[in-house]
């Protein structure tokens, strides 16, 4: 898998640059779809516009599905305020503190995006120093300051901005010389890049996987309904998602994390152990972890009633749903685990 690391990182950076908050993923989905097609794959779309690529394996009786999600956190315009600024509603679960002062794009229904910034109310230390320092950041105490000469609702509307316009936040992608990667939305575009890397390797090396694999790029995971279709014969669903790194967690930025339980359910024990055994056999740095406030495409799918074994693996990521950081080795270890599990002993 080492030969795909450069590609994975470059593709991850490319898709991180394409805004895709949940509900507004079409541009990024189309970009990923084209990449699959350029590799020589036939791509299917579900009714909800998730992508599905099927690679036939030696064993065609019991299929595997590997999924990563393209949708990210973001926001949507809830109200144009009398002062011309924008009140937002969150898409996905995050703290306003995590994006305070961040540059945003306001994706108008018609026309190019307009820039702005997410600001607390008030923001100036020179005017309201105590309130700025102590005020709780909520839906009502932050707003988007539009980069235009507007100080009333009508002038903002005249710019073509309206309720329901999507808001994306600058990702601030940085690749450090020592292997660390910092960016918003490593959750879950790191996983999407890993999937593309695996598919690229299959084509380049003309590999027939052990199992028939359905690679899926879902588009509503952060909202809670990413996987709505699982192909017949599929007996195992593996979500690639981030492993939160922090106090009382075993996940590390250098390793692949294997989830034992999240806030919804324990994961399938047999499949989890099978994945851990692959790591031991191939000397892949890994950790088994339990997550308190977390769900994945796999756990959310089984809660919908899909009858599959299910697991979740992914690179260890620090400061999840904030300004995230991981290391190249965690991405490599995740790719190696999936490669040896589904593609080659």
PEGIBEL-V635363 format. One record per backbone hydrogen bond with DSSP energy under -0.5 kcal/mol. NH is the residue of the N-H (numbers start at 1). CO is the residue of the C=O. If there is no record, write none. Layout:
nh:co
NH:CO
NH:CO
This chain:
nh:co
4:1
5:2
8:4
9:5
10:6
11:7
12:8
13:9
14:10
15:11
16:12
17:13
18:15
19:17
22:72
23:219
24:21
29:25
30:26
31:27
32:28
33:29
34:30
35:31
36:32
37:33
38:34
39:35
40:36
40:37
41:36
44:52
46:50
49:46
51:217
52:44
53:215
55:213
56:54
58:209
59:210
60:58
63:61
63:233
64:212
65:236
66:214
67:238
68:216
70:218
71:218
72:20
74:91
75:167
76:89
77:165
78:87
79:87
81:79
81:85
84:81
86:144
87:79
89:76
91:74
92:90
94:92
98:95
99:96
100:96
100:97
101:118
102:99
104:116
105:168
106:114
107:105
107:166
108:106
114:106
116:104
117:145
118:102
119:117
119:143
121:141
122:120
125:123
127:124
128:124
129:125
132:128
133:129
134:130
135:131
138:136
141:138
143:119
144:86
145:117
145:143
146:144
147:115
148:146
150:148
153:82
156:152
157:153
158:154
159:156
160:157
161:156
164:77
165:162
166:107
167:75
168:105
170:103
174:182
176:174
176:180
179:176
181:326
182:174
183:324
184:171
186:183
188:186
189:185
190:186
191:186
191:188
192:188
193:189
194:190
195:191
196:192
197:193
198:194
199:195
200:196
201:197
202:198
203:199
204:200
205:201
206:202
206:203
207:202
209:207
210:342
211:342
212:59
213:55
214:64
215:53
215:213
216:66
216:214
217:51
218:68
218:216
219:226
223:220
224:220
224:221
225:220
228:226
234:231
235:63
236:63
237:309
238:65
238:236
239:237
239:311
240:67
241:239
241:313
243:315
244:242
245:317
249:246
255:252
256:285
257:314
258:287
259:257
259:312
260:289
261:289
262:265
263:294
267:260
268:310
272:268
273:269
274:270
275:271
276:272
277:273
278:274
279:275
280:276
281:277
282:278
283:280
284:279
285:283
287:256
289:258
291:261
294:292
300:296
301:297
302:298
303:299
304:300
304:301
305:302
306:301
308:306
309:235
311:237
313:239
314:257
316:252
316:255
317:243
318:325
319:245
322:319
324:183
324:322
325:318
326:181
327:253
328:179
330:253
330:327
331:327
332:328
333:329
334:330
335:331
336:332
337:333
338:334
339:335
340:336
341:337
342:338
343:338
343:339
344:339
